[in-house]
Amino acid sequence: MRKILIAVGSARKPKLNAVSAALESFAAVLAPEASCEVVGVEVASGVGHTPTSREELMLGARQRAEALAEIDRREQRGWHFFVGLEGGLEAIPEPSAAAGRRVLLESWAYVSDGQTGHFGRSGGIELPEALAHEVLDRGIELSEAIDRFAGAVGIRDAQGAWGVLSSNLIPRQEAFRVAVIAAFGPFYNAKMYRAVSAAAQP
């Protein structure tokens, strides 16, 4: 049986498990006569430790995937897809809020086959302003701030900030799983994407 190798730009278990769990949803339509294997490789995102805007989140995810593609070109690893995952914050101005903003935690994915790439995103969950202040105004890394906020250690590699804020109804892995399913959409649902593009031609 042919094997599809999916490289992920991280060695962290929640991210790798998220990609594996996402594949369970669509592998049968992505590659019906092949098996899929997830390979974790730590690469730099090229953005801050806690991205603080949608643009930075998207850039970090994309640059992780592009770093993997470059490794594959250079070392001929035989990878078929490159997945970059990035979590962080998006601050949205809102004059009625106490601090004049709402700050959402988001998880983003970028998936490329080396030719084309697509983004996907989880939903967002609002941070308490006190936590947002620690990260956005004082420059403390989210993983450190959430550990202090929750009175625990190592939350990043467990349920993550998502889990803490949602009372573990949406752990970090689940947020990334949704983002990965969304980002892979144009690949496993390519027929629909092509039909829409064709219909839009003059």
SULWO-V70553 format. One record per backbone hydrogen bond with DSSP energy under -0.5 kcal/mol. NH is the residue of the N-H (numbers start at 1). CO is the residue of the C=O. E is the energy in kcal/mol with one decimal. If there is no record, write none. Layout:
nh=NH co=CO e=E
nh=NH co=CO e=E
This chain:
nh=2 co=33 e=-0.8
nh=4 co=35 e=-3.6
nh=5 co=3 e=-0.6
nh=6 co=4 e=-0.6
nh=6 co=37 e=-3.1
nh=7 co=5 e=-0.6
nh=7 co=81 e=-2.7
nh=8 co=39 e=-3.1
nh=9 co=83 e=-2.7
nh=10 co=8 e=-1.9
nh=16 co=12 e=-2.3
nh=17 co=13 e=-3.3
nh=18 co=14 e=-1.5
nh=19 co=15 e=-1.9
nh=20 co=16 e=-2.3
nh=21 co=17 e=-2.6
nh=22 co=18 e=-2.3
nh=23 co=19 e=-2.4
nh=24 co=20 e=-1.3
nh=25 co=21 e=-0.6
nh=25 co=22 e=-1.4
nh=26 co=22 e=-1.0
nh=27 co=23 e=-3.0
nh=29 co=26 e=-1.2
nh=30 co=26 e=-2.4
nh=31 co=27 e=-2.7
nh=34 co=31 e=-1.7
nh=35 co=2 e=-2.6
nh=37 co=4 e=-2.8
nh=39 co=6 e=-2.8
nh=41 co=8 e=-2.9
nh=43 co=9 e=-0.6
nh=51 co=87 e=-0.6
nh=57 co=53 e=-2.3
nh=58 co=54 e=-2.6
nh=59 co=55 e=-2.3
nh=60 co=56 e=-2.6
nh=61 co=57 e=-2.2
nh=62 co=58 e=-2.4
nh=63 co=59 e=-2.8
nh=64 co=60 e=-1.8
nh=65 co=61 e=-1.8
nh=66 co=62 e=-2.6
nh=67 co=63 e=-1.9
nh=68 co=64 e=-1.8
nh=69 co=65 e=-2.2
nh=70 co=66 e=-2.0
nh=71 co=67 e=-2.0
nh=72 co=68 e=-2.5
nh=73 co=69 e=-2.3
nh=74 co=70 e=-2.3
nh=75 co=71 e=-3.0
nh=76 co=72 e=-1.8
nh=80 co=5 e=-2.8
nh=81 co=5 e=-1.7
nh=82 co=112 e=-2.7
nh=83 co=7 e=-3.0
nh=84 co=82 e=-0.5
nh=84 co=110 e=-2.8
nh=86 co=108 e=-2.4
nh=88 co=106 e=-2.2
nh=89 co=51 e=-3.0
nh=90 co=104 e=-2.3
nh=91 co=52 e=-0.6
nh=92 co=90 e=-0.5
nh=92 co=102 e=-3.5
nh=93 co=91 e=-0.5
nh=94 co=100 e=-1.8
nh=97 co=94 e=-1.9
nh=100 co=97 e=-1.3
nh=102 co=92 e=-2.4
nh=104 co=90 e=-2.6
nh=104 co=102 e=-0.5
nh=105 co=125 e=-3.0
nh=106 co=88 e=-2.8
nh=107 co=123 e=-0.6
nh=108 co=86 e=-3.2
nh=109 co=120 e=-2.8
nh=110 co=84 e=-2.3
nh=111 co=118 e=-2.6
nh=112 co=82 e=-2.2
nh=113 co=116 e=-1.9
nh=118 co=111 e=-2.3
nh=120 co=109 e=-2.3
nh=122 co=107 e=-2.6
nh=125 co=105 e=-1.5
nh=127 co=103 e=-3.0
nh=131 co=128 e=-0.7
nh=132 co=128 e=-2.4
nh=133 co=129 e=-2.8
nh=134 co=130 e=-1.5
nh=135 co=131 e=-1.8
nh=136 co=132 e=-3.2
nh=137 co=132 e=-0.5
nh=137 co=133 e=-1.5
nh=138 co=133 e=-1.6
nh=139 co=135 e=-0.7
nh=140 co=134 e=-2.2
nh=145 co=141 e=-2.6
nh=146 co=142 e=-3.1
nh=147 co=143 e=-1.4
nh=148 co=144 e=-1.9
nh=149 co=145 e=-2.7
nh=150 co=146 e=-2.5
nh=151 co=147 e=-1.1
nh=152 co=147 e=-2.1
nh=157 co=154 e=-0.9
nh=158 co=155 e=-1.8
nh=160 co=155 e=-2.5
nh=163 co=159 e=-1.6
nh=164 co=160 e=-1.9
nh=165 co=161 e=-2.8
nh=166 co=162 e=-2.0
nh=167 co=164 e=-0.9
nh=168 co=163 e=-3.5
nh=169 co=166 e=-1.5
nh=172 co=159 e=-2.7
nh=174 co=171 e=-0.6
nh=175 co=171 e=-1.9
nh=176 co=172 e=-2.2
nh=177 co=173 e=-2.3
nh=178 co=174 e=-2.1
nh=179 co=175 e=-1.7
nh=180 co=176 e=-2.5
nh=181 co=177 e=-2.3
nh=182 co=178 e=-2.1
nh=183 co=179 e=-2.4
nh=184 co=180 e=-2.2
nh=185 co=181 e=-0.6
nh=185 co=182 e=-0.9
nh=187 co=184 e=-2.1
nh=188 co=184 e=-2.1
nh=189 co=185 e=-2.3
nh=190 co=187 e=-1.0
nh=192 co=189 e=-0.6
nh=193 co=189 e=-1.8
nh=194 co=190 e=-2.8
nh=195 co=191 e=-2.1
nh=196 co=192 e=-2.4
nh=197 co=193 e=-2.1
nh=198 co=194 e=-2.6
nh=199 co=195 e=-2.4
nh=200 co=196 e=-1.3
nh=201 co=197 e=-0.5
nh=201 co=198 e=-1.1
